[in-house]
């Protein structure tokens, strides 16, 4: 089955046991939203998404060999 590499940053790493990245199997036409749901990451916990170094949304499709970067929503002031 095709896989993508998911890189998580800051507190999001807790969803994958504290690791920085994980390889995830994907199905055809799967979106970033579905990928995150499979990892148990609520969309509201994410802020910035990249697929292959380009800005993405939760509706962006992913496919074999893609690199997905996910940054959390961080409050500050």
PQR file with spaces between the fields and no chain letter, atoms N, CA, C, O and H, PARSE charges and radii, in Angstrom:
ATOM       1  N    UNK     1       0.852   -1.186    0.000 -0.4000 1.5000
ATOM       2  CA   UNK     1       0.000    0.000    0.000 -0.0000 2.0000
ATOM       3  C    UNK     1       0.895    1.246    0.000  0.5500 1.7000
ATOM       4  O    UNK     1       1.959    1.232    0.618 -0.5500 1.4000
ATOM       5  N    UNK     2       0.486    2.312   -0.675 -0.4000 1.5000
ATOM       6  CA   UNK     2       1.280    3.546   -0.722 -0.0000 2.0000
ATOM       7  C    UNK     2       1.415    4.176    0.664  0.5500 1.7000
ATOM       8  O    UNK     2       0.515    4.070    1.497 -0.5500 1.4000
ATOM       9  H    UNK     2      -0.379    2.324   -1.178  0.4000 1.0000
ATOM      10  N    UNK     3       2.558    4.835    0.899 -0.4000 1.5000
ATOM      11  CA   UNK     3       2.772    5.505    2.178 -0.0000 2.0000
ATOM      12  C    UNK     3       3.196    6.955    1.972  0.5500 1.7000
ATOM      13  O    UNK     3       3.741    7.324    0.932 -0.5500 1.4000
ATOM      14  H    UNK     3       3.289    4.921    0.222  0.4000 1.0000
ATOM      15  N    UNK     4       2.929    7.766    2.995 -0.4000 1.5000
ATOM      16  CA   UNK     4       3.409    9.148    3.057 -0.0000 2.0000
ATOM      17  C    UNK     4       4.151    9.306    4.380  0.5500 1.7000
ATOM      18  O    UNK     4       3.900    8.570    5.333 -0.5500 1.4000
ATOM      19  H    UNK     4       2.487    7.466    3.840  0.4000 1.0000
ATOM      20  N    UNK     5       5.054   10.259    4.430 -0.4000 1.5000
ATOM      21  CA   UNK     5       5.797   10.570    5.650 -0.0000 2.0000
ATOM      22  C    UNK     5       5.127   11.767    6.306  0.5500 1.7000
ATOM      23  O    UNK     5       4.979   12.815    5.678 -0.5500 1.4000
ATOM      24  H    UNK     5       5.258   10.857    3.655  0.4000 1.0000
ATOM      25  N    UNK     6       4.720   11.623    7.561 -0.4000 1.5000
ATOM      26  CA   UNK     6       4.064   12.700    8.290 -0.0000 2.0000
ATOM      27  C    UNK     6       5.017   13.201    9.364  0.5500 1.7000
ATOM      28  O    UNK     6       5.440   12.441   10.235 -0.5500 1.4000
ATOM      29  H    UNK     6       4.840   10.771    8.071  0.4000 1.0000
ATOM      30  N    UNK     7       5.355   14.490    9.296 -0.4000 1.5000
ATOM      31  CA   UNK     7       6.228   15.136   10.268 -0.0000 2.0000
ATOM      32  C    UNK     7       5.369   16.010   11.166  0.5500 1.7000
ATOM      33  O    UNK     7       4.694   16.926   10.696 -0.5500 1.4000
ATOM      34  H    UNK     7       5.011   15.108    8.589  0.4000 1.0000
ATOM      35  N    UNK     8       5.399   15.723   12.465 -0.4000 1.5000
ATOM      36  CA   UNK     8       4.608   16.480   13.425 -0.0000 2.0000
ATOM      37  C    UNK     8       5.535   17.326   14.285  0.5500 1.7000
ATOM      38  O    UNK     8       6.665   16.933   14.574 -0.5500 1.4000
ATOM      39  H    UNK     8       5.948   14.979   12.847  0.4000 1.0000
ATOM      40  N    UNK     9       5.045   18.486   14.687 -0.4000 1.5000
ATOM      41  CA   UNK     9       5.862   19.428   15.444 -0.0000 2.0000
ATOM      42  C    UNK     9       5.219   19.761   16.779  0.5500 1.7000
ATOM      43  O    UNK     9       3.997   19.733   16.931 -0.5500 1.4000
ATOM      44  H    UNK     9       4.127   18.805   14.452  0.4000 1.0000
ATOM      45  N    UNK    10       6.084   20.082   17.751 -0.4000 1.5000
ATOM      46  CA   UNK    10       5.685   20.505   19.098 -0.0000 2.0000
ATOM      47  C    UNK    10       4.765   19.461   19.738  0.5500 1.7000
ATOM      48  O    UNK    10       5.038   18.263   19.669 -0.5500 1.4000
ATOM      49  H    UNK    10       7.076   20.106   17.627  0.4000 1.0000
ATOM      50  N    UNK    11       3.692   19.915   20.351 -0.4000 1.5000
ATOM      51  CA   UNK    11       2.800   19.037   21.095 -0.0000 2.0000
ATOM      52  C    UNK    11       2.088   17.985   20.276  0.5500 1.7000
ATOM      53  O    UNK    11       1.570   17.019   20.836 -0.5500 1.4000
ATOM      54  H    UNK    11       3.470   20.888   20.406  0.4000 1.0000
ATOM      55  N    UNK    12       2.046   18.146   18.958 -0.4000 1.5000
ATOM      56  CA   UNK    12       1.377   17.146   18.120 -0.0000 2.0000
ATOM      57  C    UNK    12       2.103   15.812   18.139  0.5500 1.7000
ATOM      58  O    UNK    12       1.509   14.780   17.826 -0.5500 1.4000
ATOM      59  H    UNK    12       2.467   18.932   18.503  0.4000 1.0000
ATOM      60  N    UNK    13       3.367   15.819   18.498 -0.4000 1.5000
ATOM      61  CA   UNK    13       4.139   14.576   18.534 -0.0000 2.0000
ATOM      62  C    UNK    13       3.582   13.584   19.539  0.5500 1.7000
ATOM      63  O    UNK    13       3.831   12.383   19.425 -0.5500 1.4000
ATOM      64  H    UNK    13       3.850   16.657   18.752  0.4000 1.0000
ATOM      65  N    UNK    14       2.841   14.061   20.512 -0.4000 1.5000
ATOM      66  CA   UNK    14       2.259   13.156   21.507 -0.0000 2.0000
ATOM      67  C    UNK    14       1.275   12.173   20.869  0.5500 1.7000
ATOM      68  O    UNK    14       1.013   11.107   21.427 -0.5500 1.4000
ATOM      69  H    UNK    14       2.639   15.036   20.605  0.4000 1.0000
ATOM      70  N    UNK    15       0.736   12.525   19.709 -0.4000 1.5000
ATOM      71  CA   UNK    15      -0.198   11.632   19.021 -0.0000 2.0000
ATOM      72  C    UNK    15       0.484   10.428   18.397  0.5500 1.7000
ATOM      73  O    UNK    15      -0.174    9.441   18.067 -0.5500 1.4000
ATOM      74  H    UNK    15       0.949   13.390   19.256  0.4000 1.0000
ATOM      75  N    UNK    16       1.806   10.504   18.230 -0.4000 1.5000
ATOM      76  CA   UNK    16       2.535    9.369   17.656 -0.0000 2.0000
ATOM      77  C    UNK    16       3.653    8.918   18.600  0.5500 1.7000
ATOM      78  O    UNK    16       4.733    8.528   18.157 -0.5500 1.4000
ATOM      79  H    UNK    16       2.340   11.305   18.498  0.4000 1.0000
ATOM      80  N    UNK    17       3.380    8.977   19.887 -0.4000 1.5000
ATOM      81  CA   UNK    17       4.307    8.470   20.881 -0.0000 2.0000
ATOM      82  C    UNK    17       5.557    9.302   21.075  0.5500 1.7000
ATOM      83  O    UNK    17       6.583    8.786   21.516 -0.5500 1.4000
ATOM      84  H    UNK    17       2.502    9.294   20.246  0.4000 1.0000
ATOM      85  N    UNK    18       5.484   10.589   20.750 -0.4000 1.5000
ATOM      86  CA   UNK    18       6.613   11.492   20.960 -0.0000 2.0000
ATOM      87  C    UNK    18       7.617   11.522   19.829  0.5500 1.7000
ATOM      88  O    UNK    18       8.582   12.286   19.878 -0.5500 1.4000
ATOM      89  H    UNK    18       4.650   11.008   20.392  0.4000 1.0000
ATOM      90  N    UNK    19       7.407   10.702   18.810 -0.4000 1.5000
ATOM      91  CA   UNK    19       8.315   10.690   17.652 -0.0000 2.0000
ATOM      92  C    UNK    19       8.096   11.939   16.794  0.5500 1.7000
ATOM      93  O    UNK    19       7.039   12.568   16.839 -0.5500 1.4000
ATOM      94  H    UNK    19       6.624   10.081   18.771  0.4000 1.0000
ATOM      95  N    UNK    20       9.120   12.276   16.016 -0.4000 1.5000
ATOM      96  CA   UNK    20       9.025   13.440   15.140 -0.0000 2.0000
ATOM      97  C    UNK    20       8.260   13.138   13.858  0.5500 1.7000
ATOM      98  O    UNK    20       7.639   14.033   13.285 -0.5500 1.4000
ATOM      99  H    UNK    20       9.979   11.765   15.980  0.4000 1.0000
ATOM     100  N    UNK    21       8.296   11.888   13.402 -0.4000 1.5000
ATOM     101  CA   UNK    21       7.623   11.553   12.149 -0.0000 2.0000
ATOM     102  C    UNK    21       7.186   10.101   12.147  0.5500 1.7000
ATOM     103  O    UNK    21       7.632    9.290   12.959 -0.5500 1.4000
ATOM     104  H    UNK    21       8.800   11.161   13.868  0.4000 1.0000
ATOM     105  N    UNK    22       6.307    9.802   11.218 -0.4000 1.5000
ATOM     106  CA   UNK    22       5.778    8.455   11.081 -0.0000 2.0000
ATOM     107  C    UNK    22       5.388    8.234    9.620  0.5500 1.7000
ATOM     108  O    UNK    22       4.903    9.149    8.955 -0.5500 1.4000
ATOM     109  H    UNK    22       5.945   10.461   10.559  0.4000 1.0000
ATOM     110  N    UNK    23       5.603    7.019    9.130 -0.4000 1.5000
ATOM     111  CA   UNK    23       5.137    6.650    7.788 -0.0000 2.0000
ATOM     112  C    UNK    23       3.715    6.120    7.936  0.5500 1.7000
ATOM     113  O    UNK    23       3.436    5.296    8.808 -0.5500 1.4000
ATOM     114  H    UNK    23       5.998    6.276    9.671  0.4000 1.0000
ATOM     115  N    UNK    24       2.818    6.601    7.073 -0.4000 1.5000
ATOM     116  CA   UNK    24       1.402    6.231    7.161 -0.0000 2.0000
ATOM     117  C    UNK    24       0.936    5.717    5.803  0.5500 1.7000
ATOM     118  O    UNK    24       1.203    6.326    4.767 -0.5500 1.4000
ATOM     119  H    UNK    24       3.044    7.270    6.365  0.4000 1.0000
ATOM     120  N    UNK    25       0.240    4.593    5.827 -0.4000 1.5000
ATOM     121  CA   UNK    25      -0.348    4.079    4.594 -0.0000 2.0000
ATOM     122  C    UNK    25      -1.551    4.937    4.213  0.5500 1.7000
ATOM     123  O    UNK    25      -2.334    5.346    5.071 -0.5500 1.4000
ATOM     124  H    UNK    25       0.023    4.099    6.668  0.4000 1.0000
ATOM     125  N    UNK    26      -1.686    5.203    2.916 -0.4000 1.5000
ATOM     126  CA   UNK    26      -2.810    6.013    2.439 -0.0000 2.0000
ATOM     127  C    UNK    26      -3.524    5.294    1.311  0.5500 1.7000
ATOM     128  O    UNK    26      -2.947    4.466    0.606 -0.5500 1.4000
ATOM     129  H    UNK    26      -1.050    4.871    2.219  0.4000 1.0000
ATOM     130  N    UNK    27      -4.789    5.631    1.161 -0.4000 1.5000
ATOM     131  CA   UNK    27      -5.582    5.103    0.059 -0.0000 2.0000
ATOM     132  C    UNK    27      -5.694    6.165   -1.023  0.5500 1.7000
ATOM     133  O    UNK    27      -5.446    7.342   -0.760 -0.5500 1.4000
ATOM     134  H    UNK    27      -5.258    6.303    1.734  0.4000 1.0000
ATOM     135  N    UNK    28      -6.065    5.768   -2.239 -0.4000 1.5000
ATOM     136  CA   UNK    28      -6.225    6.753   -3.307 -0.0000 2.0000
ATOM     137  C    UNK    28      -7.215    7.847   -2.926  0.5500 1.7000
ATOM     138  O    UNK    28      -8.241    7.579   -2.302 -0.5500 1.4000
ATOM     139  H    UNK    28      -6.266    4.812   -2.453  0.4000 1.0000
ATOM     140  N    UNK    29      -6.901    9.069   -3.305 -0.4000 1.5000
ATOM     141  CA   UNK    29      -7.761   10.233   -3.067 -0.0000 2.0000
ATOM     142  C    UNK    29      -7.925   10.591   -1.590  0.5500 1.7000
ATOM     143  O    UNK    29      -8.844   11.332   -1.239 -0.5500 1.4000
ATOM     144  H    UNK    29      -6.068    9.287   -3.812  0.4000 1.0000
ATOM     145  N    UNK    30      -7.063   10.086   -0.729 -0.4000 1.5000
ATOM     146  CA   UNK    30      -7.134   10.441    0.681 -0.0000 2.0000
ATOM     147  C    UNK    30      -6.672   11.882    0.858  0.5500 1.7000
ATOM     148  O    UNK    30      -5.758   12.334    0.168 -0.5500 1.4000
ATOM     149  H    UNK    30      -6.317    9.484   -1.014  0.4000 1.0000
ATOM     150  N    UNK    31      -7.300   12.602    1.780 -0.4000 1.5000
ATOM     151  CA   UNK    31      -6.955   13.996    2.042 -0.0000 2.0000
ATOM     152  C    UNK    31      -6.144   14.112    3.328  0.5500 1.7000
ATOM     153  O    UNK    31      -6.044   13.165    4.108 -0.5500 1.4000
ATOM     154  H    UNK    31      -8.043   12.235    2.340  0.4000 1.0000
ATOM     155  N    UNK    32      -5.575   15.283    3.528 -0.4000 1.5000
ATOM     156  CA   UNK    32      -4.843   15.550    4.766 -0.0000 2.0000
ATOM     157  C    UNK    32      -5.783   15.381    5.956  0.5500 1.7000
ATOM     158  O    UNK    32      -5.373   14.843    6.984 -0.5500 1.4000
ATOM     159  H    UNK    32      -5.656   16.052    2.895  0.4000 1.0000
ATOM     160  N    UNK    33      -7.024   15.823    5.840 -0.4000 1.5000
ATOM     161  CA   UNK    33      -8.010   15.689    6.928 -0.0000 2.0000
ATOM     162  C    UNK    33      -8.166   14.223    7.324  0.5500 1.7000
ATOM     163  O    UNK    33      -8.152   13.899    8.511 -0.5500 1.4000
ATOM     164  H    UNK    33      -7.356   16.260    5.005  0.4000 1.0000
ATOM     165  N    UNK    34      -8.312   13.343    6.348 -0.4000 1.5000
ATOM     166  CA   UNK    34      -8.478   11.915    6.625 -0.0000 2.0000
ATOM     167  C    UNK    34      -7.203   11.313    7.209  0.5500 1.7000
ATOM     168  O    UNK    34      -7.256   10.433    8.068 -0.5500 1.4000
ATOM     169  H    UNK    34      -8.323   13.606    5.384  0.4000 1.0000
ATOM     170  N    UNK    35      -6.073   11.791    6.740 -0.4000 1.5000
ATOM     171  CA   UNK    35      -4.788   11.332    7.263 -0.0000 2.0000
ATOM     172  C    UNK    35      -4.665   11.695    8.744  0.5500 1.7000
ATOM     173  O    UNK    35      -4.278   10.856    9.557 -0.5500 1.4000
ATOM     174  H    UNK    35      -6.030   12.506    6.042  0.4000 1.0000
ATOM     175  N    UNK    36      -4.991   12.936    9.093 -0.4000 1.5000
ATOM     176  CA   UNK    36      -4.926   13.388   10.478 -0.0000 2.0000
ATOM     177  C    UNK    36      -5.926   12.626   11.348  0.5500 1.7000
ATOM     178  O    UNK    36      -5.611   12.263   12.481 -0.5500 1.4000
ATOM     179  H    UNK    36      -5.305   13.617    8.431  0.4000 1.0000
ATOM     180  N    UNK    37      -7.120   12.385   10.828 -0.4000 1.5000
ATOM     181  CA   UNK    37      -8.136   11.641   11.580 -0.0000 2.0000
ATOM     182  C    UNK    37      -7.630   10.234   11.894  0.5500 1.7000
ATOM     183  O    UNK    37      -7.864    9.719   12.987 -0.5500 1.4000
ATOM     184  H    UNK    37      -7.377   12.680    9.908  0.4000 1.0000
ATOM     185  N    UNK    38      -6.942    9.619   10.947 -0.4000 1.5000
ATOM     186  CA   UNK    38      -6.391    8.287   11.168 -0.0000 2.0000
ATOM     187  C    UNK    38      -5.340    8.259   12.263  0.5500 1.7000
ATOM     188  O    UNK    38      -5.124    7.224   12.893 -0.5500 1.4000
ATOM     189  H    UNK    38      -6.751   10.038   10.059  0.4000 1.0000
ATOM     190  N    UNK    39      -4.685    9.392   12.494 -0.4000 1.5000
ATOM     191  CA   UNK    39      -3.691    9.500   13.563 -0.0000 2.0000
ATOM     192  C    UNK    39      -4.316    9.986   14.873  0.5500 1.7000
ATOM     193  O    UNK    39      -3.636   10.087   15.894 -0.5500 1.4000
ATOM     194  H    UNK    39      -4.861   10.233   11.982  0.4000 1.0000
ATOM     195  N    UNK    40      -5.617   10.285   14.835 -0.4000 1.5000
ATOM     196  CA   UNK    40      -6.310   10.750   16.027 -0.0000 2.0000
ATOM     197  C    UNK    40      -6.080   12.210   16.341  0.5500 1.7000
ATOM     198  O    UNK    40      -6.289   12.639   17.476 -0.5500 1.4000
ATOM     199  H    UNK    40      -6.171   10.202   14.006  0.4000 1.0000
ATOM     200  N    UNK    41      -5.648   12.992   15.346 -0.4000 1.5000
ATOM     201  CA   UNK    41      -5.357   14.410   15.553 -0.0000 2.0000
ATOM     202  C    UNK    41      -6.569   15.248   15.145  0.5500 1.7000
ATOM     203  O    UNK    41      -6.929   15.271   13.968 -0.5500 1.4000
ATOM     204  H    UNK    41      -5.478   12.644   14.424  0.4000 1.0000
ATOM     205  N    UNK    42      -7.203   15.936   16.098 -0.4000 1.5000
ATOM     206  CA   UNK    42      -8.347   16.788   15.753 -0.0000 2.0000
ATOM     207  C    UNK    42      -7.893   17.958   14.880  0.5500 1.7000
ATOM     208  O    UNK    42      -6.866   18.572   15.170 -0.5500 1.4000
ATOM     209  H    UNK    42      -6.910   15.917   17.054  0.4000 1.0000
ATOM     210  N    UNK    43      -8.635   18.279   13.820 -0.4000 1.5000
ATOM     211  CA   UNK    43      -8.250   19.372   12.928 -0.0000 2.0000
ATOM     212  C    UNK    43      -8.042   20.706   13.649  0.5500 1.7000
ATOM     213  O    UNK    43      -7.202   21.510   13.246 -0.5500 1.4000
ATOM     214  H    UNK    43      -9.469   17.780   13.585  0.4000 1.0000
ATOM     215  N    UNK    44      -8.810   20.936   14.714 -0.4000 1.5000
ATOM     216  CA   UNK    44      -8.674   22.204   15.430 -0.0000 2.0000
ATOM     217  C    UNK    44      -7.359   22.296   16.206  0.5500 1.7000
ATOM     218  O    UNK    44      -7.017   23.370   16.701 -0.5500 1.4000
ATOM     219  H    UNK    44      -9.492   20.283   15.042  0.4000 1.0000
ATOM     220  N    UNK    45      -6.627   21.210   16.321 -0.4000 1.5000
ATOM     221  CA   UNK    45      -5.319   21.236   16.990 -0.0000 2.0000
ATOM     222  C    UNK    45      -4.189   21.554   16.008  0.5500 1.7000
ATOM     223  O    UNK    45      -3.030   21.670   16.404 -0.5500 1.4000
ATOM     224  H    UNK    45      -6.905   20.338   15.919  0.4000 1.0000
ATOM     225  N    UNK    46      -4.529   21.694   14.743 -0.4000 1.5000
ATOM     226  CA   UNK    46      -3.512   22.004   13.733 -0.0000 2.0000
ATOM     227  C    UNK    46      -3.681   23.438   13.249  0.5500 1.7000
ATOM     228  O    UNK    46      -4.779   23.994   13.284 -0.5500 1.4000
ATOM     229  H    UNK    46      -5.471   21.600   14.421  0.4000 1.0000
ATOM     230  N    UNK    47      -2.578   24.029   12.797 -0.4000 1.5000
ATOM     231  CA   UNK    47      -2.641   25.412   12.330 -0.0000 2.0000
ATOM     232  C    UNK    47      -2.042   25.563   10.939  0.5500 1.7000
ATOM     233  O    UNK    47      -2.644   26.176   10.057 -0.5500 1.4000
ATOM     234  H    UNK    47      -1.686   23.578   12.768  0.4000 1.0000
ATOM     235  N    UNK    48      -0.858   25.003   10.752 -0.4000 1.5000
ATOM     236  CA   UNK    48      -0.147   25.153    9.480 -0.0000 2.0000
ATOM     237  C    UNK    48       0.126   23.772    8.912  0.5500 1.7000
ATOM     238  O    UNK    48       0.640   22.893    9.603 -0.5500 1.4000
ATOM     239  H    UNK    48      -0.369   24.506   11.469  0.4000 1.0000
ATOM     240  N    UNK    49      -0.223   23.592    7.645 -0.4000 1.5000
ATOM     241  CA   UNK    49      -0.041   22.311    6.964 -0.0000 2.0000
ATOM     242  C    UNK    49       0.778   22.509    5.703  0.5500 1.7000
ATOM     243  O    UNK    49       0.611   23.494    4.984 -0.5500 1.4000
ATOM     244  H    UNK    49      -0.640   24.307    7.083  0.4000 1.0000
ATOM     245  N    UNK    50       1.670   21.555    5.443 -0.4000 1.5000
ATOM     246  CA   UNK    50       2.461   21.548    4.216 -0.0000 2.0000
ATOM     247  C    UNK    50       2.412   20.157    3.600  0.5500 1.7000
ATOM     248  O    UNK    50       2.424   19.153    4.312 -0.5500 1.4000
ATOM     249  H    UNK    50       1.806   20.755    6.027  0.4000 1.0000
ATOM     250  N    UNK    51       2.358   20.104    2.283 -0.4000 1.5000
ATOM     251  CA   UNK    51       2.538   18.847    1.557 -0.0000 2.0000
ATOM     252  C    UNK    51       3.660   19.095    0.564  0.5500 1.7000
ATOM     253  O    UNK    51       3.548   19.951   -0.314 -0.5500 1.4000
ATOM     254  H    UNK    51       2.348   20.919    1.705  0.4000 1.0000
ATOM     255  N    UNK    52       4.733   18.349    0.709 -0.4000 1.5000
ATOM     256  CA   UNK    52       5.921   18.496   -0.133 -0.0000 2.0000
ATOM     257  C    UNK    52       6.468   19.922   -0.112  0.5500 1.7000
ATOM     258  O    UNK    52       6.896   20.450   -1.138 -0.5500 1.4000
ATOM     259  H    UNK    52       4.824   17.654    1.422  0.4000 1.0000
ATOM     260  N    UNK    53       6.446   20.541    1.080 -0.4000 1.5000
ATOM     261  CA   UNK    53       7.012   21.872    1.250 -0.0000 2.0000
ATOM     262  C    UNK    53       6.142   23.013    0.774  0.5500 1.7000
ATOM     263  O    UNK    53       6.559   24.170    0.813 -0.5500 1.4000
ATOM     264  H    UNK    53       6.098   20.112    1.913  0.4000 1.0000
ATOM     265  N    UNK    54       4.938   22.702    0.325 -0.4000 1.5000
ATOM     266  CA   UNK    54       4.013   23.742   -0.153 -0.0000 2.0000
ATOM     267  C    UNK    54       2.838   23.867    0.808  0.5500 1.7000
ATOM     268  O    UNK    54       2.378   22.862    1.351 -0.5500 1.4000
ATOM     269  H    UNK    54       4.600   21.762    0.294  0.4000 1.0000
ATOM     270  N    UNK    55       2.345   25.082    1.026 -0.4000 1.5000
ATOM     271  CA   UNK    55       1.186   25.257    1.910 -0.0000 2.0000
ATOM     272  C    UNK    55       0.016   24.383    1.456  0.5500 1.7000
ATOM     273  O    UNK    55      -0.243   24.237    0.262 -0.5500 1.4000
ATOM     274  H    UNK    55       2.719   25.898    0.585  0.4000 1.0000
ATOM     275  N    UNK    56      -0.680   23.809    2.427 -0.4000 1.5000
ATOM     276  CA   UNK    56      -1.789   22.906    2.135 -0.0000 2.0000
ATOM     277  C    UNK    56      -2.955   23.213    3.067  0.5500 1.7000
ATOM     278  O    UNK    56      -2.826   23.984    4.018 -0.5500 1.4000
ATOM     279  H    UNK    56      -0.470   23.927    3.398  0.4000 1.0000
ATOM     280  N    UNK    57      -4.087   22.597    2.775 -0.4000 1.5000
ATOM     281  CA   UNK    57      -5.265   22.660    3.636 -0.0000 2.0000
ATOM     282  C    UNK    57      -5.652   21.232    3.997  0.5500 1.7000
ATOM     283  O    UNK    57      -5.046   20.275    3.514 -0.5500 1.4000
ATOM     284  H    UNK    57      -4.192   21.970    2.002  0.4000 1.0000
ATOM     285  N    UNK    58      -6.653   21.094    4.841 -0.4000 1.5000
ATOM     286  CA   UNK    58      -7.095   19.751    5.199 -0.0000 2.0000
ATOM     287  C    UNK    58      -7.755   19.038    4.015  0.5500 1.7000
ATOM     288  O    UNK    58      -7.937   17.821    4.053 -0.5500 1.4000
ATOM     289  H    UNK    58      -7.145   21.871    5.233  0.4000 1.0000
ATOM     290  N    UNK    59      -8.112   19.781    2.972 -0.4000 1.5000
ATOM     291  CA   UNK    59      -8.725   19.177    1.785 -0.0000 2.0000
ATOM     292  C    UNK    59      -7.701   18.781    0.723  0.5500 1.7000
ATOM     293  O    UNK    59      -8.071   18.236   -0.317 -0.5500 1.4000
ATOM     294  H    UNK    59      -7.964   20.769    2.941  0.4000 1.0000
ATOM     295  N    UNK    60      -6.429   19.045    0.970 -0.4000 1.5000
ATOM     296  CA   UNK    60      -5.382   18.700    0.006 -0.0000 2.0000
ATOM     297  C    UNK    60      -5.225   17.187   -0.062  0.5500 1.7000
ATOM     298  O    UNK    60      -5.095   16.537    0.975 -0.5500 1.4000
ATOM     299  H    UNK    60      -6.128   19.488    1.815  0.4000 1.0000
ATOM     300  N    UNK    61      -5.235   16.610   -1.276 -0.4000 1.5000
ATOM     301  CA   UNK    61      -5.028   15.166   -1.393 -0.0000 2.0000
ATOM     302  C    UNK    61      -3.557   14.805   -1.180  0.5500 1.7000
ATOM     303  O    UNK    61      -2.662   15.607   -1.447 -0.5500 1.4000
ATOM     304  H    UNK    61      -5.341   17.138   -2.118  0.4000 1.0000
ATOM     305  N    UNK    62      -3.328   13.599   -0.700 -0.4000 1.5000
ATOM     306  CA   UNK    62      -1.970   13.081   -0.527 -0.0000 2.0000
ATOM     307  C    UNK    62      -1.824   11.809   -1.346  0.5500 1.7000
ATOM     308  O    UNK    62      -2.797   11.099   -1.602 -0.5500 1.4000
ATOM     309  H    UNK    62      -4.055   12.947   -0.482  0.4000 1.0000
ATOM     310  N    UNK    63      -0.596   11.537   -1.750 -0.4000 1.5000
ATOM     311  CA   UNK    63      -0.349   10.324   -2.530 -0.0000 2.0000
ATOM     312  C    UNK    63       1.038    9.781   -2.215  0.5500 1.7000
ATOM     313  O    UNK    63       1.824   10.410   -1.507 -0.5500 1.4000
ATOM     314  H    UNK    63       0.194   12.113   -1.542  0.4000 1.0000
ATOM     315  N    UNK    64       1.314    8.626   -2.743 -0.4000 1.5000
ATOM     316  CA   UNK    64       2.556    7.892   -2.504 -0.0000 2.0000
ATOM     317  C    UNK    64       3.780    8.801   -2.509  0.5500 1.7000
ATOM     318  O    UNK    64       4.000    9.567   -3.447 -0.5500 1.4000
ATOM     319  H    UNK    64       0.676    8.114   -3.318  0.4000 1.0000
ATOM     320  N    UNK    65       4.567    8.704   -1.447 -0.4000 1.5000
ATOM     321  CA   UNK    65       5.827    9.422   -1.370 -0.0000 2.0000
ATOM     322  C    UNK    65       5.753   10.858   -0.885  0.5500 1.7000
ATOM     323  O    UNK    65       6.786   11.507   -0.724 -0.5500 1.4000
ATOM     324  H    UNK    65       4.389    8.083   -0.684  0.4000 1.0000
ATOM     325  N    UNK    66       4.545   11.368   -0.648 -0.4000 1.5000
ATOM     326  CA   UNK    66       4.418   12.751   -0.179 -0.0000 2.0000
ATOM     327  C    UNK    66       5.026   12.920    1.220  0.5500 1.7000
ATOM     328  O    UNK    66       5.082   11.977    2.010 -0.5500 1.4000
ATOM     329  H    UNK    66       3.706   10.840   -0.778  0.4000 1.0000
ATOM     330  N    UNK    67       5.476   14.141    1.501 -0.4000 1.5000
ATOM     331  CA   UNK    67       5.941   14.552    2.826 -0.0000 2.0000
ATOM     332  C    UNK    67       4.909   15.545    3.355  0.5500 1.7000
ATOM     333  O    UNK    67       4.655   16.572    2.727 -0.5500 1.4000
ATOM     334  H    UNK    67       5.431   14.907    0.859  0.4000 1.0000
ATOM     335  N    UNK    68       4.318   15.241    4.508 -0.4000 1.5000
ATOM     336  CA   UNK    68       3.294   16.101    5.097 -0.0000 2.0000
ATOM     337  C    UNK    68       3.843   16.688    6.395  0.5500 1.7000
ATOM     338  O    UNK    68       4.277   15.952    7.281 -0.5500 1.4000
ATOM     339  H    UNK    68       4.524   14.406    5.019  0.4000 1.0000
ATOM     340  N    UNK    69       3.822   18.011    6.502 -0.4000 1.5000
ATOM     341  CA   UNK    69       4.250   18.696    7.718 -0.0000 2.0000
ATOM     342  C    UNK    69       3.043   19.281    8.422  0.5500 1.7000
ATOM     343  O    UNK    69       2.198   19.921    7.797 -0.5500 1.4000
ATOM     344  H    UNK    69       3.469   18.609    5.782  0.4000 1.0000
ATOM     345  N    UNK    70       2.965   19.055    9.742 -0.4000 1.5000
ATOM     346  CA   UNK    70       1.802   19.522   10.505 -0.0000 2.0000
ATOM     347  C    UNK    70       2.292   20.276   11.736  0.5500 1.7000
ATOM     348  O    UNK    70       3.003   19.724   12.576 -0.5500 1.4000
ATOM     349  H    UNK    70       3.652   18.534   10.249  0.4000 1.0000
ATOM     350  N    UNK    71       1.901   21.549   11.827 -0.4000 1.5000
ATOM     351  CA   UNK    71       2.272   22.400   12.955 -0.0000 2.0000
ATOM     352  C    UNK    71       1.024   22.679   13.786  0.5500 1.7000
ATOM     353  O    UNK    71      -0.066   22.824   13.232 -0.5500 1.4000
ATOM     354  H    UNK    71       1.325   21.997   11.144  0.4000 1.0000
ATOM     355  N    UNK    72       1.169   22.757   15.107 -0.4000 1.5000
ATOM     356  CA   UNK    72       0.000   22.954   15.965 -0.0000 2.0000
ATOM     357  C    UNK    72      -0.446   24.421   16.004  0.5500 1.7000
ATOM     358  O    UNK    72       0.281   25.344   15.637 -0.5500 1.4000
ATOM     359  H    UNK    72       2.055   22.639   15.557  0.4000 1.0000
ATOM     360  N    UNK    73      -1.680   24.571   16.470 -0.4000 1.5000
ATOM     361  CA   UNK    73      -2.194   25.904   16.786 -0.0000 2.0000
ATOM     362  C    UNK    73      -1.594   26.279   18.129  0.5500 1.7000
ATOM     363  O    UNK    73      -1.831   25.593   19.124 -0.5500 1.4000
ATOM     364  H    UNK    73      -2.271   23.821   16.768  0.4000 1.0000
ATOM     365  N    UNK    74      -0.830   27.344   18.173 -0.4000 1.5000
ATOM     366  CA   UNK    74      -0.141   27.754   19.393 -0.0000 2.0000
ATOM     367  C    UNK    74      -0.602   29.136   19.771  0.5500 1.7000
ATOM     368  O    UNK    74      -0.567   30.060   18.957 -0.5500 1.4000
ATOM     369  H    UNK    74      -0.637   27.901   17.365  0.4000 1.0000
ATOM     370  N    UNK    75      -1.036   29.279   21.008 -0.4000 1.5000
ATOM     371  CA   UNK    75      -1.451   30.576   21.494 -0.0000 2.0000
ATOM     372  C    UNK    75      -0.240   31.362   22.005  0.5500 1.7000
ATOM     373  O    UNK    75       0.783   30.780   22.366 -0.5500 1.4000
ATOM     374  H    UNK    75      -1.065   28.529   21.668  0.4000 1.0000
ATOM     375  N    UNK    76      -0.367   32.632   22.027 -0.4000 1.5000
ATOM     376  CA   UNK    76       0.725   33.463   22.525 -0.0000 2.0000
ATOM     377  C    UNK    76       0.306   34.924   22.515  0.5500 1.7000
ATOM     378  O    UNK    76      -0.815   35.275   22.147 -0.5500 1.4000
ATOM     379  H    UNK    76      -1.198   33.105   21.734  0.4000 1.0000
ATOM     380  N    UNK    77       1.218   35.736   22.919 -0.4000 1.5000
ATOM     381  CA   UNK    77       0.827   37.126   22.902 -0.0000 2.0000
ATOM     382  C    UNK    77       1.970   38.049   23.118  0.5500 1.7000
ATOM     383  O    UNK    77       1.787   39.266   23.130 -0.5500 1.4000
ATOM     384  H    UNK    77       2.129   35.451   23.218  0.4000 1.0000
